[in-house]
Amino acid sequence: MSRRIAVFQVLIMLTSVIIASGVATGQENETVIATSVTLESDEDDSLCDYDHVRVVDGGELTIRDSLLQLNCDITIEEGGVLNMEDSSLECGLSDEPDYNSDCGYGLKGYGYWDEESRASFRVPNEGIEGDFTMTMHSVGGASYYGAQAFVGDSDPISLNGSSHTFEFSDTDGEDIWIGLIGYGQSPVSVSRVIIEVGNEEIELAGYYLESMNMMAAGERQYEIVVNGNISMSGSSLVGTKLTIGEYGSLVTNGSTFDRVGPILSQGDGSIVRIVNSTFINSLDDHDVRGTAFSEITWEDSVGSGGFTDRWERRVVDQKVVFDSKGVVFRVNGMGVAESTSFESFSDDSGEALVNGGGERVVEVGWSNGTIWSESAIIEIVSYRTGWNPDGSGIDDYGGYGIPLSWHDLQYVSDSTPHVEWANLEVVLEEGVSEAVGYAGSSVPMRASFTNSGTASASFYISCDVVETGLDADIGGFQGLVLNAGQTDEMLFDWRGGETGDYSLDCDILTPTQLVSDDSFGGGTFSSETVSWIEVDEEAGLPMVSILVAIAVTIVLIGLWLIRKSSGEELMDGIESTTGRA
């Protein structure tokens, strides 16, 4: 019994320590920091006791005056904080040899071919006497196929495989540079070199070679992901990936990033503030990569330099959205040379990917301190619908010279119409207050419309009889051309059939090309009720009698005139005969 009590007391003590320190184990191989924890010495190397450190909401990890090995992943969750004060987190701190570490110890070029810009490194031949060989190995075993090397001013040497051996005769310590160009625009990489002098071998990671026009290369095994906040003062990160999430922030002052860049800022709400800090050997041609609208502040800081720019902004899978399918458009002025053009058309959803999708650089903070920002233009090639067909005299919809924004979606709705009903009524004669029509005849109708859009429209309407659902006889489709900002009307006759009380329900016929029927307005409108009655036959009898009497009279007069004319001709004939006798 006493042994059980003792064990229980030990468990209570351990639990108390964990709660007091704010450090707990969460999932397997994970350290969770939920309160305030401080590491203040090089000896306190407990940060990476597990594969993953997670600072959760309300947790705060402070590393002060420490040089620590970074061999785990660190996640700062939203609401969590990591403070680094005069400290360093370094990948590969205790690894020997360095090139076996996944800490970015290799080198690679930028893919340029010209002599001034191509990758090159100096042969490390200090203190070597006599003949020796140097074997160059690629990063990750990549093939050198199609690549070439230039030793000093020599002719190019073809490379192949994942390594190549150079032979040197007594160089007497002179500077020997090896230039490298890859197949096409692919960069050539160097993970390490092995120098053999007699029976002696010297291995050197690419990172330690004196080089020109080369950046760091190779895998980085560990990553710091920040969805909360990381603050660095007089500190350094070495050989790790650093990602700032959608709402995370990095604030650094007087700090160093070695083989850390590019820092990835992954959301428009993320913050990266680089002040009085330095980048060394980023693993791409920029030190910071942000989204179109993420905050990037760069003050009094030094980048990796050379062909590595301070920052880039990129948009991914940007789409242009139209109200209509089949819109043909062209984007001009993309790319840092502002010479790239791309033509496409909107799909059945009215959408089209810019430049086929993928990532596109829209801003560069050059290494020389200047900034380039994209100012591409959308040009409408053909935007035709049933309301502005060819030959209608109405221009393409969409507008002219539309600036391409940096938003993920850009809606192009300039220079499009928006037609709506104003009224639909029976045209009554003066003094008449009720709408009445005779079956088999017609009544005049007036339809009024307003175009609140920014382009003209040539449209038609159709009408149904509300009470029967049948097509109304309005003399076919009735059309109107309505200019932008104009209110106008059309007149047409509605011919009735049966007697009774009926009304019209008329519909603006919108273009079939539209993604949504109401994109250009449209809609239906109902008229007042018209009472259709039969013609009064009794009221028509007197008029019929008069017409019959007039017709009979005309016939009798005609017969009388004919007879009279015939009699006169007979008498003239008799008199003529008598005279001759």
C-alpha positions in Angstrom: 0.0 0.0 0.0 2.8 2.5 0.9 4.4 1.8 -2.5 1.2 2.7 -4.3 1.0 5.9 -2.3 4.5 6.8 -3.2 3.9 6.3 -6.9 0.8 8.3 -6.8 2.7 11.2 -5.1 5.3 11.1 -7.9 2.6 11.3 -10.5 1.1 14.3 -8.8 4.5 16.0 -8.7 5.2 15.4 -12.4 1.7 16.7 -13.3 2.4 19.9 -11.3 5.7 20.5 -13.1 4.1 20.2 -16.5 1.2 22.6 -15.6 3.6 25.1 -14.0 5.9 25.1 -17.0 3.2 25.3 -19.6 4.9 22.5 -21.6 2.9 19.4 -22.3 3.0 16.5 -24.7 0.1 16.6 -27.1 -0.1 14.0 -29.8 2.7 11.4 -30.1 6.2 13.0 -30.8 4.8 16.5 -30.1 5.5 19.2 -27.5 2.6 21.6 -26.8 3.3 25.0 -25.3 0.1 26.5 -23.9 1.4 29.2 -21.4 4.6 31.2 -21.1 7.8 29.3 -21.5 11.4 30.7 -21.6 14.6 29.0 -22.7 17.6 31.1 -21.6 20.8 29.1 -22.1 22.7 27.0 -24.7 22.5 24.0 -22.3 18.8 24.1 -22.3 18.4 22.2 -25.5 15.0 20.7 -24.8 13.2 22.6 -27.5 13.3 19.7 -30.0 12.9 16.8 -27.6 10.1 15.7 -30.0 9.6 15.9 -33.7 7.1 18.8 -33.5 6.7 21.8 -31.2 3.3 23.5 -31.2 2.7 26.8 -29.6 -1.1 27.1 -29.2 -3.5 30.0 -28.6 -2.3 31.7 -25.4 1.1 30.0 -25.5 4.3 32.1 -25.6 7.7 30.6 -26.2 10.7 33.0 -25.6 14.2 31.9 -26.6 16.8 34.3 -25.0 20.6 34.3 -25.3 20.7 30.8 -26.7 22.3 28.9 -29.6 20.0 25.9 -30.3 20.0 23.0 -32.7 16.9 23.1 -34.9 16.0 19.5 -35.7 12.2 19.6 -35.4 9.2 21.4 -36.9 7.7 24.4 -35.1 4.1 25.6 -35.5 2.9 28.8 -34.0 -0.9 28.6 -34.1 -3.2 31.6 -34.2 -2.9 33.4 -30.9 0.5 31.8 -30.2 3.8 33.7 -29.9 7.5 32.9 -30.5 10.0 35.5 -29.3 13.7 35.2 -30.2 16.1 37.6 -28.4 19.8 37.5 -29.2 19.5 33.8 -30.1 20.0 31.5 -33.0 18.1 28.4 -34.2 20.3 26.5 -36.6 19.8 23.4 -38.7 22.9 21.2 -39.0 24.6 22.7 -36.0 26.2 19.4 -34.9 26.2 17.6 -38.2 29.4 16.3 -39.8 29.9 16.4 -42.6 27.6 19.3 -43.5 26.6 18.1 -46.9 24.7 15.1 -45.4 22.3 17.5 -43.7 18.9 18.6 -45.2 19.8 22.2 -44.4 20.4 23.7 -47.9 24.1 23.2 -48.1 24.2 23.0 -51.9 24.6 25.6 -54.6 22.9 26.2 -57.9 22.9 28.8 -60.7 20.2 31.0 -62.0 20.0 29.4 -65.5 21.9 32.2 -67.4 24.3 31.4 -70.2 26.3 34.5 -70.8 29.8 34.6 -69.3 29.1 37.4 -67.0 25.9 35.9 -65.6 26.5 32.2 -65.7 27.1 30.2 -62.5 30.7 29.7 -61.4 32.8 28.6 -58.4 36.4 28.7 -57.5 38.4 25.5 -57.2 39.5 25.2 -53.5 43.1 24.5 -54.3 44.8 26.5 -51.5 47.8 24.6 -50.1 47.5 21.8 -52.7 50.8 20.9 -54.4 51.1 18.7 -57.4 48.4 17.0 -59.4 44.9 16.4 -58.0 41.3 15.6 -59.1 38.1 17.3 -58.0 34.8 15.4 -58.4 31.7 17.6 -58.5 28.3 16.1 -57.3 24.9 17.5 -58.1 22.2 18.3 -55.6 19.9 15.4 -55.0 21.5 13.3 -57.7 20.1 15.4 -60.5 21.5 14.6 -63.9 24.0 16.9 -65.5 22.8 15.8 -69.0 23.2 18.5 -71.5 25.2 20.8 -69.2 28.6 22.2 -69.9 31.5 23.3 -67.8 34.2 25.9 -68.6 37.5 25.6 -66.7 39.1 29.0 -66.9 39.2 30.0 -70.6 39.0 26.4 -71.9 36.5 25.1 -74.4 33.3 23.8 -73.0 33.3 20.3 -71.4 30.1 18.2 -71.8 28.7 16.9 -68.5 26.5 13.9 -67.9 25.4 11.7 -65.0 25.1 13.1 -61.4 28.8 13.8 -61.0 31.9 14.9 -63.0 35.6 14.6 -62.3 38.0 17.4 -63.3 41.8 16.7 -63.4 44.3 19.4 -62.6 48.1 19.6 -62.8 50.2 21.5 -60.4 48.1 24.7 -60.1 50.5 26.4 -57.7 47.5 27.9 -55.8 46.4 30.0 -58.8 42.7 31.0 -59.0 40.8 28.5 -61.2 37.1 29.2 -61.8 34.7 26.7 -63.3 31.7 28.1 -65.1 28.5 26.1 -65.5 25.6 26.3 -67.8 22.6 23.9 -67.9 20.4 22.4 -70.6 18.0 25.0 -71.8 17.4 27.4 -68.9 17.9 24.8 -66.2 20.3 25.7 -63.4 23.3 23.5 -62.6 23.8 22.5 -59.0 26.7 21.5 -56.8 26.0 19.6 -53.5 29.7 19.0 -52.7 33.1 18.5 -54.2 35.6 15.8 -53.3 39.3 16.6 -53.9 41.8 13.8 -54.1 45.5 14.4 -53.6 47.4 11.2 -53.7 45.7 9.0 -51.1 44.1 11.9 -49.3 40.4 13.0 -49.8 39.0 16.4 -48.9 35.2 16.9 -49.0 33.6 20.3 -49.0 29.9 21.2 -49.1 28.9 23.5 -52.0 27.8 26.1 -49.5 31.4 26.8 -48.5 32.7 27.2 -52.0 33.6 30.7 -53.2 31.0 31.3 -56.0 29.5 33.8 -58.3 25.9 34.0 -59.6 24.9 31.0 -57.5 22.3 30.6 -54.7 21.9 28.0 -52.0 20.2 24.7 -52.9 19.1 21.4 -51.5 16.4 20.1 -49.2 15.5 21.8 -45.9 14.0 19.2 -43.7 12.6 21.4 -41.0 10.0 24.2 -41.2 8.6 26.9 -39.0 5.0 27.7 -39.7 3.6 30.9 -38.2 -0.2 31.4 -38.0 0.3 33.5 -34.9 3.3 35.8 -34.4 7.1 35.5 -34.4 9.3 38.3 -33.2 13.1 38.3 -33.7 15.5 40.8 -32.2 19.3 40.4 -32.8 18.7 36.7 -33.7 19.2 34.4 -36.6 17.5 31.4 -38.3 19.7 29.0 -40.3 18.8 26.3 -42.8 15.0 26.2 -42.2 11.9 26.9 -44.2 9.8 29.8 -42.8 6.1 30.1 -43.7 3.8 32.9 -42.6 0.2 31.9 -42.8 -2.9 33.8 -43.9 -3.1 35.8 -40.6 0.4 35.2 -39.2 3.1 37.9 -38.8 6.9 38.1 -38.7 8.5 41.2 -37.2 12.3 41.2 -37.2 14.9 43.8 -36.2 18.7 43.3 -36.5 18.4 39.7 -37.4 19.8 37.3 -40.0 18.3 34.7 -42.3 20.8 32.2 -43.7 19.4 29.6 -46.1 15.9 30.6 -45.0 14.6 32.6 -47.9 12.4 32.8 -49.6 10.1 33.5 -46.6 6.7 32.4 -47.8 3.9 34.8 -47.0 0.7 32.9 -47.8 -2.2 35.2 -47.5 -3.3 38.7 -48.1 -3.7 39.1 -44.3 -0.2 38.0 -43.5 2.5 40.5 -42.3 6.3 40.4 -43.0 8.3 43.3 -41.6 12.1 43.2 -42.2 14.0 46.0 -40.4 17.8 46.3 -40.1 18.1 42.6 -41.0 20.2 40.5 -43.5 19.5 37.7 -45.9 22.2 35.2 -46.9 21.9 32.5 -49.6 18.2 32.3 -50.2 17.2 29.2 -52.1 15.4 31.1 -54.9 15.8 34.3 -56.8 14.1 36.3 -54.1 14.2 36.6 -50.3 10.5 37.0 -49.6 7.5 35.8 -51.6 4.2 37.4 -50.9 0.7 37.4 -52.3 -0.8 40.3 -54.2 -1.8 42.3 -51.0 0.1 40.8 -48.1 2.1 43.3 -46.1 5.8 43.4 -46.9 7.9 46.0 -45.2 11.6 46.2 -46.0 13.6 48.9 -44.2 17.3 49.4 -43.9 17.9 45.7 -44.7 20.3 43.8 -46.9 19.2 41.0 -49.2 21.1 38.1 -50.6 21.9 40.3 -53.6 23.1 39.6 -57.1 20.3 38.0 -59.1 18.3 37.4 -55.9 15.7 40.1 -55.5 14.4 41.3 -52.2 10.8 40.2 -52.7 8.2 39.0 -55.2 4.5 39.2 -55.2 2.5 36.5 -57.0 -1.1 35.8 -57.9 -2.2 32.2 -58.5 -4.8 31.0 -60.9 -6.3 34.4 -61.5 -9.5 34.5 -63.4 -11.3 37.1 -65.5 -15.1 36.9 -65.2 -17.6 38.1 -67.7 -21.4 38.1 -67.7 -21.4 36.1 -70.9 -19.7 33.0 -72.3 -17.6 33.1 -75.5 -16.1 36.5 -74.8 -12.7 36.7 -76.6 -10.1 38.9 -74.8 -6.4 39.6 -74.8 -4.2 40.6 -71.9 -1.2 42.7 -72.8 1.8 43.9 -70.8 2.4 41.0 -68.5 5.8 40.1 -67.1 8.7 42.2 -66.0 9.5 43.0 -69.6 5.8 44.0 -70.1 5.9 42.3 -73.4 3.9 39.1 -72.7 0.4 38.8 -74.3 -2.2 36.1 -73.8 -5.5 35.6 -75.6 -8.4 33.4 -74.3 -12.2 33.3 -74.1 -14.7 32.9 -71.3 -16.2 29.4 -70.7 -19.8 28.5 -70.0 -19.4 30.0 -66.5 -18.2 33.2 -68.0 -14.7 32.6 -66.5 -11.2 32.4 -68.1 -7.8 31.8 -66.5 -5.3 34.5 -67.0 -2.3 33.2 -68.9 -3.6 29.7 -68.6 -3.4 29.7 -64.8 -0.6 29.0 -62.4 1.5 31.6 -60.6 2.3 35.0 -62.1 4.7 37.5 -60.7 3.1 41.0 -60.4 5.7 42.8 -58.4 9.4 42.6 -57.8 11.5 44.4 -55.2 14.7 44.3 -57.2 18.0 43.8 -55.4 19.2 47.3 -56.5 16.5 48.9 -54.5 14.0 49.7 -57.2 10.5 48.2 -57.5 8.6 47.0 -60.6 4.8 46.5 -60.5 2.7 44.9 -63.2 0.2 47.2 -65.1 -1.3 44.8 -67.6 -4.3 45.7 -69.7 -7.3 43.7 -70.8 -8.3 44.2 -74.4 -11.7 43.0 -75.6 -11.4 41.3 -78.9 -15.1 40.2 -79.3 -17.9 40.6 -76.8 -21.1 40.0 -78.8 -24.5 38.9 -77.6 -28.1 38.8 -78.8 -28.4 42.4 -77.7 -25.4 43.7 -79.7 -24.9 41.4 -82.7 -22.6 42.2 -85.6 -24.4 44.7 -87.8 -26.4 46.1 -85.0 -24.3 49.3 -84.9 -23.6 48.7 -81.2 -20.0 48.2 -80.2 -18.5 45.3 -78.3 -19.4 45.2 -74.7 -16.8 45.2 -72.0 -15.1 48.5 -72.6 -11.6 49.5 -73.7 -8.2 49.4 -72.0 -9.3 47.7 -68.8 -6.5 47.5 -66.2 -5.9 44.0 -65.0 -6.1 44.0 -61.2 -4.2 41.7 -58.8 -7.3 40.2 -57.3 -8.0 36.4 -57.7 -11.2 37.3 -59.6 -11.7 40.3 -61.8 -15.2 41.0 -63.0 -15.4 42.8 -66.3 -18.8 44.6 -66.4 -17.9 47.9 -68.0 -19.8 49.0 -71.1 -22.7 46.6 -70.6 -26.5 47.4 -70.7 -29.0 47.0 -67.9 -32.5 47.1 -69.2 -35.5 47.1 -66.8 -39.2 47.6 -67.1 -40.8 50.9 -66.4 -44.4 50.2 -67.3 -46.8 48.2 -69.4 -50.2 49.7 -70.0 -53.2 49.9 -72.3 -53.4 53.2 -74.4 -56.8 54.6 -73.6 -58.6 57.1 -75.8 -59.2 60.5 -74.2 -62.1 60.4 -71.8 -62.1 56.6 -71.5 -61.3 55.3 -68.1 -61.7 51.5 -68.5 -59.7 49.2 -70.7 -62.2 47.5 -73.0 -61.7 45.6 -76.3 -63.8 43.8 -78.8 -63.1 40.1 -79.3 -61.4 39.6 -82.6 -60.1 43.2 -82.7 -57.1 44.7 -80.9 -56.2 47.3 -78.3 -53.1 49.5 -78.4 -50.4 48.8 -75.8 -47.5 50.8 -74.5 -44.3 49.2 -73.0 -41.8 51.5 -71.3 -38.2 50.6 -70.4 -35.1 52.2 -68.8 -31.5 51.3 -69.6 -29.4 52.1 -66.5 -26.3 50.5 -67.9 -23.4 51.9 -69.8 -24.0 50.5 -73.3 -26.9 50.3 -75.8 -29.1 47.3 -76.2 -31.2 46.0 -79.1 -33.8 43.7 -77.5 -37.2 42.2 -78.0 -40.2 41.2 -75.8 -42.7 38.4 -75.9 -46.0 38.2 -74.1 -48.4 35.6 -72.7 -52.0 35.9 -71.6 -51.8 35.6 -67.8 -55.1 33.8 -67.4 -54.5 31.1 -70.1 -50.7 30.9 -70.3 -51.0 31.0 -74.1 -48.9 33.2 -76.3 -50.5 36.6 -76.8 -51.1 37.9 -80.4 -49.0 41.0 -80.4 -47.9 40.9 -84.0 -44.7 38.9 -83.4 -41.7 39.8 -81.3 -41.6 43.6 -80.6 -38.2 45.2 -80.5 -36.5 48.4 -79.4 -33.0 49.9 -79.4 -32.3 51.6 -76.1 -29.2 53.7 -75.5 -27.3 53.8 -72.2 -29.1 56.0 -69.7 -32.2 56.3 -71.9 -35.9 55.7 -71.1 -38.1 54.9 -74.1 -41.2 53.1 -75.1 -42.6 50.8 -77.8 -46.2 50.7 -79.1 -47.9 47.5 -80.3 -51.4 46.1 -80.7 -52.8 43.2 -78.7 -55.4 41.3 -80.6 -58.0 39.6 -78.4 -59.7 36.3 -79.0 -62.3 35.1 -76.6 -64.5 37.4 -74.4 -63.6 37.8 -70.8 -61.1 39.6 -68.6 -57.5 39.1 -69.5 -54.1 40.7 -68.9 -50.7 40.4 -70.4 -47.5 39.2 -68.9 -44.5 40.3 -71.0 -40.9 39.2 -70.8 -37.7 41.0 -71.9 -35.9 38.4 -74.0 -32.3 38.3 -72.7 -29.3 37.0 -74.7 -28.8 33.2 -74.6 -25.0 33.9 -74.2 -25.5 35.2 -70.7 -24.4 33.1 -67.8 -27.2 34.4 -65.7 -30.5 35.5 -67.3 -30.7 38.7 -65.2 -27.0 39.8 -65.8 -28.3 42.5 -68.2 -31.5 43.2 -66.4 -34.6 41.9 -68.1 -37.5 40.4 -66.2 -41.3 40.4 -66.7 -44.1 42.9 -66.3 -47.9 42.5 -66.1 -50.5 44.8 -67.6 -53.8 45.9 -66.3 -56.8 43.7 -67.1 -58.7 44.3 -70.3 -62.3 43.3 -70.6 -63.0 41.7 -74.0 -66.6 41.8 -75.2 -68.6 40.7 -78.3 -69.6 43.3 -81.0 -73.2 44.5 -80.5 -75.1 43.1 -83.6 -78.4 44.9 -82.9 -76.7 48.2 -82.7 -75.2 47.4 -86.1 -78.6 46.7 -87.9 -79.7 50.3 -88.9 -76.4 50.8 -90.5 -76.7 47.6 -92.4 -80.2 48.6 -93.6 -79.0 51.9 -94.8 -76.1 50.3 -96.7 -78.6 47.8 -98.3 -80.9 50.6 -99.3 -78.1 52.6 -100.8 -76.9 49.6 -102.7 -80.5 48.9 -104.1 -80.9 52.5 -105.1 -77.6 52.5 -106.9 -78.7 49.4 -108.8 -82.1 50.9 -109.8 -80.5 54.1 -111.0 -78.1 52.1 -113.0 -80.8 50.1 -114.7 -82.8 53.3 -115.5 -79.8 54.9 -117.1 -79.1 51.8 -119.2 -82.8 51.7 -120.4 -82.8 55.4 -121.2 -79.7 55.1 -123.1 -81.0 52.2 -125.1 -84.3 54.0 -126.0 -82.5 57.1 -127.3 -80.3 55.0 -129.5 -83.5 53.2 -131.0 -85.2 56.5 -131.9 -82.1 57.8 -133.5 -82.0 54.7 -135.7 -85.6 55.1 -136.8 -85.2 58.7 -137.8 -82.1 57.9 -139.7 -83.9 55.2 -141.7 -86.9 57.4 -142.6 -84.7 60.2 -143.9 -83.0 58.0 -146.3 -86.3 56.7 -147.6 
